[in-house]
């Protein structure tokens, strides 16, 4: 009887896990400039489609791959705290950046296979919500030149 209950619990527990092999879930990571340089991998990918739903950024990407696991991260530079500015400077703080630039990192782990792959990436953007109102975003991929990217509004 105990074995049967354990088996039922295992089956029910695994039913909630997503079985989609090409869906990745994560959260935007706020990092300082040094960590951004260390964590940003520049392996190629193409953003096919992007949209915001609630607090989540949904991306459909294509890339070349094969048998090795690939890693995807969404990185953003951490904004300096206004409180630190007020403690050190008598004047008002500088205006906030007009938009957050998000960097999509792709680490192919050294794989050189050329099989076309697709994946759905979903990133929680709530760590960016430190001020009220809409937040302008620019999504930049490893192949984007300076100033290029996809502009979005996080409401």
C-alpha angles and dihedrals in degrees: 000000000000091000091052092051091048091051091050091049091051093050093048092045094053093046090073093057115097111249094197105115095199099050117101125189126195146127132257110264118220107212139169119250094263092052090046091058091047097046100039110098116191104206111142125268137150124225105223099176136001133183140156122236115179107310094341131095110210118202130183109200138177126208141154117264147133133183103340120092114253124210126215126191135174111217132187131181112253112244116232115254115257090218091064090052093052092050093054105032131049096211131071119285120262115269114272118258114277091236142001114246112218118202119209108211122201119188111188090183092233096305115152099183115132101210110134110242134181131202140179113226122195119189127184109228098191093109087069091057100097094124132041123252134038117330118211113223135189117201113210125188127200093263095049117110120226110291093018123112146099116289119218136168118227105206 
